[in-house]
């Protein structure tokens, strides 16, 4: 059974990581921000090319 309760310590760590990244990004030049956005968009579009392979039992469940 999977525990669906959020891990509070991990949430706190993730919030701290996001804040550090946001503070770092405030110092970026326009060129750096443009490069970051471009890299992210390239990554996001590359996800469209990923094919999810289900094993045979799971595939039967997803067909219905």
C-alpha positions as CSV (number, residue, x, y, z in Angstrom):
1,X,0.0,0.0,0.0
2,X,1.3,3.5,-0.9
3,X,1.2,6.2,1.7
4,X,-0.4,9.3,0.2
5,X,0.3,11.6,3.1
6,X,2.8,14.4,2.1
7,X,6.2,14.2,3.6
8,X,6.4,17.5,5.5
9,X,10.2,17.6,5.7
10,X,10.5,17.0,1.9
11,X,8.0,19.8,1.3
12,X,10.0,22.2,3.4
13,X,13.2,21.2,1.6
14,X,11.6,21.7,-1.8
15,X,10.2,25.1,-0.8
16,X,13.7,26.2,0.2
17,X,15.2,24.9,-3.1
18,X,12.6,26.8,-5.1
19,X,13.2,30.1,-3.1
20,X,17.0,29.8,-3.6
21,X,16.5,29.3,-7.4
22,X,14.1,32.2,-7.6
23,X,16.5,34.5,-5.7
24,X,19.3,33.4,-8.0
25,X,17.2,34.1,-11.1
26,X,16.5,37.6,-10.0
27,X,20.1,38.4,-10.8
28,X,20.0,37.0,-14.4
29,X,20.5,39.3,-17.4
30,X,17.9,39.3,-20.1
31,X,20.2,37.0,-22.2
32,X,20.4,34.5,-19.4
33,X,16.7,34.5,-18.8
34,X,16.0,34.0,-22.5
35,X,18.5,31.1,-22.6
36,X,16.8,29.5,-19.5
37,X,13.3,29.9,-21.1
38,X,14.6,28.5,-24.4
39,X,16.2,25.5,-22.7
40,X,13.0,24.8,-20.7
41,X,10.8,25.0,-23.8
42,X,13.1,22.7,-25.7
43,X,12.9,20.2,-22.9
44,X,9.1,20.5,-22.7
45,X,8.7,20.0,-26.4
46,X,11.0,17.0,-26.3
47,X,8.6,15.3,-23.9
48,X,6.1,14.9,-26.7
49,X,8.5,12.5,-28.3
50,X,8.5,10.1,-25.4
51,X,6.4,7.0,-25.8
52,X,5.1,5.4,-22.7
53,X,5.4,1.6,-22.8
54,X,3.0,-0.3,-20.6
55,X,3.4,-3.9,-19.7
56,X,0.7,-6.2,-21.1
57,X,-1.4,-6.3,-17.9
58,X,-1.4,-2.5,-17.4
59,X,-2.2,-2.0,-21.1
60,X,-5.4,-4.0,-20.7
61,X,-6.4,-1.7,-17.8
62,X,-5.7,1.5,-19.8
63,X,-7.6,0.4,-22.9
64,X,-11.0,0.3,-21.1
